């Protein structure tokens, strides 16, 4: 038995009586909590216990059963309808080019908000003896290029069994990416061993999606485990769940994102809590999630801004949400507000009448450099005429701003009366993000779907 298995066997709290011994019978009402415990088992590792500072704090809320789990309002057992997309045992195939492969029925600690509480902890519902049908299904579907190992927690398996999974998946030519979905780094960092890190390097690219919900989870021992994984060449992402009483605060969430980046973990998703029976007391409003994203985007590095998504009830898949900054879209322009609430106008591309006439009169092969200079002088004269007519006051302000106007004054240009802000920073290393640099030092506008986000200023783009 390895060290991490001994820790799990000897030191984890897995009964209500043991929990009462730890925190006191006046705090833990064993009889009252028994129905919640019977519905979904409990186990809290030493690492998770150390993160609990007081009764009712964010760590306590994630792991300690409560009678609120018995209140079912609109929660459902299989809120994401995963079973309907399961063609063979242990496989969920919902998206075109990837499949979820449930490989472990257990976790080191059990999160009280778990989406798969109907299965997790029950070896009969996530059987370990039916991998063959899953491998065969993946072989027969060449469109599957990405396989996500989940459960339960795949890292609860031994290195030998994990290597068996890696070997079989790497033997399938069309499987390009292997991902591990695991919360082991937070619950049981001792599981990340030199032996595992050496073994996994033979099967790259292997990614790991970690799961952290609060900055207090990133202890020195946890950071050490994450560092070992990063040094083994495993790209690390984090899937966070928005939870009432845990992280439903923009400051807490921003701190979490910053701490993750310091540990070389890229924030990937913030999920709305699912409508799962037994976990409804964790749910916040969607507006709270949008408020948090609004507090992140523009106010901190784009590296620290994950996708905010709802995993659609009934099996619709992940749907990304962003605060709606667009005010109007026409054929001529798009009007939107940036992260600071200041307004911008982005002009849609259009063909000038002069350019059209020029192209109709002169074939491309007959044009000379002189033609270009003439058109440039004509445009310059036209702009001067517009200014003399009195309509260019704000245009002149814009040009001075572009040429280096003091930043503190630039922040006060908007009619919103907001205080001065430095130009927000936003990385463009965002997958599936379309970015536009706005004129008048407007910064970066990110559009996903119909939503546009910008940086600084309230001057119309010319």
C-alpha positions in Angstrom: 0.0 0.0 0.0 1.4 3.4 -1.0 1.7 6.4 1.3 -1.3 8.2 -0.2 -3.5 5.1 0.2 -2.5 4.7 3.8 -3.4 8.4 4.5 -6.8 7.8 2.9 -7.4 4.6 4.9 -6.2 5.7 8.3 -6.7 9.5 8.5 -9.7 10.5 6.4 -13.0 11.2 8.2 -15.6 9.0 6.6 -18.4 8.7 9.3 -20.6 11.1 11.1 -19.4 9.9 14.5 -15.8 10.6 13.5 -16.9 14.0 12.2 -18.6 14.7 15.6 -15.5 13.7 17.4 -13.5 16.2 15.3 -15.8 19.2 15.6 -18.0 18.4 18.6 -21.4 16.8 19.0 -22.9 20.2 19.6 -22.0 21.1 16.1 -22.6 17.8 14.3 -26.0 16.4 15.0 -25.4 12.8 13.9 -29.1 11.7 13.9 -30.3 14.8 12.0 -27.5 14.4 9.4 -27.9 10.6 8.9 -30.5 10.9 6.0 -28.2 13.2 4.1 -25.3 10.9 4.8 -27.3 7.9 3.6 -28.2 9.7 0.4 -24.6 10.6 -0.4 -21.6 9.3 1.5 -19.0 11.5 3.1 -15.2 11.4 3.2 -12.9 14.3 4.1 -9.2 13.9 3.7 -6.6 15.4 6.1 -5.7 18.0 3.5 -9.3 19.1 3.2 -9.8 19.1 7.0 -6.8 21.4 7.4 -8.4 23.9 5.0 -11.4 24.2 7.3 -10.8 27.1 9.6 -14.2 27.5 11.2 -17.7 26.0 11.2 -19.6 27.3 8.2 -16.6 28.6 6.3 -16.1 28.0 2.5 -14.2 24.7 3.1 -16.7 23.4 5.6 -19.6 24.1 3.3 -18.0 22.1 0.5 -17.5 18.9 2.4 -19.7 18.7 5.6 -23.2 17.2 5.1 -26.2 19.4 5.9 -30.0 18.9 6.3 -30.4 21.3 3.4 -29.4 18.5 1.1 -32.8 16.9 1.8 -34.8 19.9 0.5 -35.6 19.2 -3.1 -37.3 22.0 -5.0 -36.5 21.7 -8.7 -33.3 19.6 -8.6 -33.1 16.3 -10.6 -31.0 13.3 -10.1 -29.3 13.3 -13.5 -29.5 17.1 -14.1 -27.3 16.9 -17.3 -29.0 13.8 -18.7 -25.6 12.1 -19.1 -27.1 8.7 -19.0 -29.1 9.5 -22.2 -25.8 10.1 -24.0 -24.2 6.9 -22.8 -24.1 4.4 -25.7 -22.0 1.9 -23.6 -21.2 1.7 -19.9 -18.8 4.4 -18.6 -18.9 6.5 -21.9 -20.8 9.7 -22.4 -20.6 11.0 -26.0 -22.2 14.4 -26.2 -19.9 16.5 -28.3 -18.8 15.8 -31.8 -15.1 15.2 -31.3 -14.7 14.2 -27.7 -16.0 11.7 -25.2 -16.2 11.4 -21.4 -14.8 8.2 -20.0 -15.8 7.4 -16.4 -12.9 5.2 -15.0 -13.2 5.5 -11.2 -16.3 5.3 -9.0 -14.7 7.0 -5.9 -13.1 10.3 -4.8 -10.6 11.2 -2.1 -13.2 13.6 -0.6 -16.8 13.9 -1.6 -18.1 17.4 -2.6 -21.6 18.0 -1.3 -22.5 19.7 -4.6 -21.4 16.8 -6.8 -23.3 16.5 -10.1 -22.8 12.7 -10.2 -23.8 12.0 -6.7 -26.2 9.5 -8.2 -23.2 7.4 -9.2 -20.1 8.5 -7.3 -19.2 6.2 -4.5 -21.0 3.2 -6.0 -18.7 0.8 -7.9 -21.7 -0.9 -9.5 -22.7 2.3 -11.3 -19.2 3.1 -12.5 -17.9 -0.5 -13.1 -14.2 -1.1 -13.3 -14.6 -4.3 -15.2 -16.3 -2.8 -18.3 -13.4 -0.8 -19.8 -13.3 -3.0 -22.9 -16.6 -1.9 -24.3 -15.6 1.7 -23.8 -12.3 1.2 -25.6 -14.1 -0.6 -28.4 -16.7 2.3 -28.7 -13.8 4.8 -29.0 -12.1 2.7 -31.7 -15.3 2.5 -33.7 -15.7 6.3 -33.7 -12.8 8.0 -35.5 -14.4 11.4 -34.9 -13.3 11.1 -31.2 -10.0 12.8 -30.9 -10.1 13.9 -27.3 -10.9 11.6 -24.3 -11.6 13.0 -20.9 -11.0 10.6 -18.0 -13.4 11.3 -15.1 -15.4 9.5 -12.5 -15.2 9.8 -9.5 -11.6 10.8 -9.6 -9.3 9.0 -12.0 -6.3 9.7 -9.8 -7.8 7.4 -7.2 -6.6 4.5 -9.5 -3.2 3.0 -9.1 -0.4 4.0 -11.4 -0.6 0.5 -13.0 -4.3 0.9 -13.8 -3.8 4.4 -15.1 -1.0 3.3 -17.3 -3.3 0.5 -18.7 -5.8 3.2 -19.6 -3.1 5.4 -21.2 -1.7 2.5 -23.2 -5.0 1.5 -24.6 -6.0 5.0 -25.6 -2.7 5.7 -27.2 -3.1 2.5 -29.2 -6.1 4.1 -30.9 -4.7 6.3 -33.8 -7.4 9.0 -33.8 -7.1 9.8 -30.1 -5.0 12.9 -30.0 -5.6 14.3 -26.6 -6.0 12.6 -23.2 -7.4 14.7 -20.3 -7.7 13.8 -16.6 -10.5 15.5 -14.6 -9.3 15.4 -11.0 -9.6 17.2 -7.7 -6.9 15.1 -6.1 -4.4 18.0 -6.0 -6.6 19.8 -3.5 -7.9 16.7 -1.6 -4.9 14.4 -1.5 -1.8 16.1 -2.9 0.3 13.1 -1.7 -1.1 11.2 -4.6 1.1 13.2 -7.0 4.2 11.1 -6.8 7.5 11.1 -8.7 6.6 7.7 -10.1 3.3 8.9 -11.6 5.0 12.0 -13.1 7.6 9.8 -14.7 5.1 7.4 -16.0 2.7 9.9 -17.5 5.4 11.5 -19.7 5.4 8.5 -21.9 1.8 9.2 -23.1 1.8 12.9 -23.8 -0.1 15.0 -24.6 -1.9 14.4 -21.3 -3.7 17.4 -19.8 -5.2 17.7 -16.3 -8.3 19.8 -15.4 -8.0 20.5 -11.7 -10.8 21.7 -9.5 -10.4 24.6 -7.1 -13.2 26.7 -5.7 -11.5 28.9 -3.1 -8.0 30.5 -2.8 -7.5 28.8 0.6 -7.3 25.5 -1.1 -3.9 26.4 -2.6 -1.8 25.4 0.4 2.0 25.0 0.1 1.6 21.2 -0.2 -1.0 21.6 -2.9 1.3 24.0 -4.8 4.1 21.5 -4.6 1.9 18.8 -6.2 0.9 21.2 -9.0 4.5 22.1 -9.6 5.4 18.4 -10.0 2.7 18.0 -12.6 3.8 21.1 -14.5 7.4 19.9 -14.5 6.2 16.6 -15.9 4.9 18.5 -18.9 1.2 18.3 -18.0 -0.7 21.5 -19.0 -3.0 22.4 -16.1 -6.4 24.0 -16.2 -9.0 24.6 -13.5 -12.7 24.1 -13.5 -14.4 26.1 -10.8 -18.0 25.9 -9.7 -19.8 29.0 -8.6 -21.2 28.1 -5.1 -23.2 30.1 -2.6 -21.3 30.5 0.6 -18.0 29.5 -1.0 -16.9 31.8 -3.8 -19.9 33.9 -4.7 -17.9 37.1 -4.3 -15.9 38.9 -7.1 -13.0 39.6 -4.8 -12.7 35.9 -3.7 -13.0 34.7 -7.3 -10.3 37.2 -8.5 -8.0 36.1 -5.7 -8.6 32.4 -6.7 -7.7 33.1 -10.3 -4.6 35.0 -9.4 -3.4 32.2 -7.1 -4.1 29.6 -9.7 -1.9 31.4 -12.3 0.9 31.7 -9.7 0.7 27.9 -9.4 0.9 27.6 -13.3 -2.8 26.6 -13.5 -4.8 28.3 -16.2 -8.4 29.2 -15.2 -10.6 27.3 -17.7 -14.3 27.3 -16.7 -16.5 28.8 -14.0 -19.6 26.7 -14.0 -23.0 27.6 -12.7 -23.9 25.0 -10.1 -26.0 22.3 -11.7 -29.7 21.8 -10.8 -28.8 18.5 -9.1 -31.0 17.1 -6.3 -29.3 17.5 -3.0 -27.1 20.4 -4.0 -29.7 23.1 -4.7 -28.7 25.2 -1.6 -25.3 25.9 -3.4 -26.9 27.6 -6.4 -26.7 31.3 -7.0 -28.4 33.4 -9.6 -27.0 33.7 -13.1 -26.7 37.4 -12.5 -24.1 36.7 -9.7 -22.0 34.8 -12.2 -22.2 37.6 -14.7 -21.3 40.1 -12.0 -18.2 38.1 -11.2 -17.1 37.9 -14.9 -17.7 41.6 -15.2 -15.5 42.2 -12.2 -12.7 40.1 -13.8 -12.7 41.0 -17.5 -10.8 44.2 -18.0 -9.9 44.6 -14.4 -7.3 41.8 -14.5 -5.2 39.9 -17.1 -7.1 37.9 -19.6 -5.1 34.9 -18.4 -7.1 35.1 -15.2 -10.5 35.2 -16.9 -12.1 31.8 -17.5 -15.2 31.0 -19.5 -18.4 31.4 -17.5 -20.8 28.6 -18.6 -24.0 26.9 -17.8 -24.0 23.2 -18.5 -27.5 23.2 -20.0 -30.0 21.0 -18.0 -31.2 18.1 -20.0 -28.0 17.5 -21.9 -27.6 20.7 -23.9 -23.9 21.0 -23.2 -21.9 24.0 -22.1 -23.3 27.4 -23.0 -20.9 30.4 -22.5 -22.3 33.6 -21.0 -20.8 37.1 -20.9 -22.2 40.4 -19.6 -24.1 42.1 -22.5 -22.2 45.3 -23.4 -23.7 45.7 -26.8 -26.1 48.6 -27.0 -26.9 48.7 -30.7 -25.7 47.0 -33.9 -26.4 48.6 -37.3 -25.0 48.3 -40.8 -22.9 51.4 -40.1 -21.7 50.9 -36.5 -21.7 48.9 -33.3 -22.3 50.8 -30.0 -21.1 49.2 -26.8 -19.8 49.9 -23.3 -16.5 48.7 -22.0 -15.6 47.2 -18.6 -15.6 50.6 -16.9 -19.1 51.5 -18.3 -17.8 53.9 -20.9 -19.3 54.0 -24.4 -17.6 53.3 -27.7 -18.7 53.2 -31.3 -17.0 50.8 -33.7 -17.6 51.8 -37.4 -18.5 48.9 -39.7 -16.3 48.6 -42.8 -17.8 50.3 -45.9 -16.6 51.4 -49.4 -16.2 55.1 -49.9 -18.0 56.7 -52.9 -14.7 58.3 -54.1 -12.9 55.0 -54.1 -15.7 53.3 -56.0 -15.7 56.0 -58.7 -11.9 55.8 -58.9 -12.0 52.0 -59.4 -14.7 52.3 -62.1 -12.7 54.9 -64.1 -9.2 53.3 -63.9 -8.4 49.6 -64.3 -6.1 48.4 -61.6 -3.3 47.8 -64.1 -3.5 51.5 -65.2 -3.3 53.2 -61.8 -0.2 55.0 -60.9 1.3 56.0 -57.5 0.1 59.5 -58.3 -3.5 58.4 -58.1 -3.0 57.1 -54.5 -1.4 60.4 -53.5 -4.2 62.4 -55.1 -6.8 60.4 -53.2 -4.9 60.8 -49.9 -4.8 64.6 -50.4 -8.5 64.7 -51.2 -9.3 62.8 -48.0 -7.1 65.1 -46.0 -8.9 68.2 -47.5 -12.2 66.7 -46.8 -11.4 66.1 -43.1 -10.2 69.7 -42.7 -13.4 71.0 -44.3 -15.4 68.9 -41.8 -13.5 70.5 -38.9 -14.1 74.0 -40.2 -17.8 73.3 -40.3 -17.7 72.8 -36.5 -18.6 69.1 -36.4 -15.2 67.9 -35.5 -14.7 68.9 -31.8 -14.7 65.4 -30.5 -12.6 64.2 -33.4 -9.9 66.6 -32.4 -10.1 65.3 -28.8 -9.7 61.8 -30.1 -6.6 62.5 -32.2 -4.9 64.3 -29.3 -5.7 61.3 -27.2 -4.2 58.9 -29.8 -1.0 61.0 -29.9 -0.3 60.5 -26.2 -2.8 62.5 -24.1 -2.3 62.0 -20.4 -3.9 58.8 -19.3 -5.5 60.2 -16.2 -7.4 62.8 -18.4 -8.3 60.1 -20.9 -10.2 58.2 -18.3 -12.3 61.3 -17.6 -13.5 61.8 -21.2 -16.6 59.7 -20.8 -20.0 61.1 -20.0 -20.5 58.5 -17.3 -18.5 60.7 -14.9 -16.3 57.7 -13.8 -13.0 58.3 -12.2 -9.7 57.9 -14.1 -8.6 54.4 -15.0 -5.4 53.1 -16.5 -6.0 51.2 -19.7 -7.1 47.7 -18.9 -4.9 44.8 -20.0 -6.2 41.8 -21.8 -4.3 39.0 -23.2 -5.4 37.7 -26.7 -4.4 34.1 -26.0 -8.1 33.2 -25.7 -9.4 30.2 -27.5 -12.5 30.9 -29.6 -12.2 34.7 -29.0 -12.3 37.3 -31.7 -10.6 40.5 -30.7 -10.7 44.0 -32.3 -8.5 46.9 -31.3 -10.7 50.0 -31.1 -9.5 53.4 -32.2 -9.0 56.3 -29.8 -6.9 54.1 -27.5 -10.0 52.1 -26.8 -8.0 49.0 -26.1 -9.2 45.5 -26.9 -12.7 44.5 -27.7 -13.5 40.8 -27.3 -16.5 39.4 -29.1 -17.9 35.9 -28.4 -21.2 35.4 -30.1 -23.0 38.8 -30.0 -21.2 40.1 -26.9 -18.4 42.7 -27.1 -16.1 43.7 -24.3 -13.7 46.6 -24.6 -11.0 48.5 -22.7 -11.1 52.2 -21.6 -12.6 55.3 -23.1 -16.0 56.7 -24.2 -15.2 58.4 -27.5 -16.8 57.2 -30.7 -14.4 55.5 -33.1 -13.8 57.4 -36.3 
